[in-house]
Amino acid sequence: MLLFRSINFLMMLLDISTWWSSLLLPEKVYWVIAIPSTILLIVQIIMTLAGGGADEVDVDFDGDTVAFDADMDNGVGWQFFTYKNVLGFFTLFGWTGLGFLQMGLGLLIAVLFSMIAGLIMMVIMAALFYYIGKLHQSGTLVMENAIGRTGEVYLRVPPNREGHGKVQVEIQGTFQTMDAITDDEKELPTGSVAQVLEIVNNQILLVTQMLY
């Protein structure tokens, strides 16, 4: 059985070698461009859709994880000349060129139209990853959205920034329990209502007690 499989494998390699030898140089060049680019592009798309890019920083507050927008130039803005887009260019460039060559339309026409197709693919890829980045960004928690909102003191907040307490506040439709400090002269007791004034060190809420 093993011998039979080995013979079949060798026959397949011989067939591939014969096929490759029969190709003209331009066709070989296009095949060398098309296949690796396609494989790498598929891997990049899968990694992006699976969240492989590093767009955020996770900070843990006693078990509550908050994702901060880091804007690390990972495709949130419109970017044309990127690794993914270049892969998209060479992928469509390769397959389009092969198609025109096999249609017998000549090398110059194949090169011209494959370049046009590659540039179109770059535009499509730029738009695709731009909107993927926007969707991913919209799902992260931006601390600044807490400013001006009110919440309930979960753990008393010492006065004059003498220590940290915790405040539950609704941000972007979800309740978060976060570290908080205050400049008030009196502590904010548990159960009282506090308003967020600003964000300190990108992670701590500066709050004041709301009096009704």
Buried (B, 14 or more C-beta within 10 A) or exposed (E): EEEEEEEEEEEEEEEEEEEEEEBEEBBEBBBEBBEBBBEBBEEBBEEBEEEEBEBBEEEEBEEBEBBBBEEEEBBBEEBEEBEBBBBBBBBBBBBBBBBBBEEEEEBEBBBBBBBEBBBBBBEEBBEBBBEBBEEBBEEBBBBEBBBEBEBBBBBBBBBEBEEBBBBBBEBEEEEBBBBBBBEBEEBBEEEBBBBBBEBEEEEBBBBBBEEE
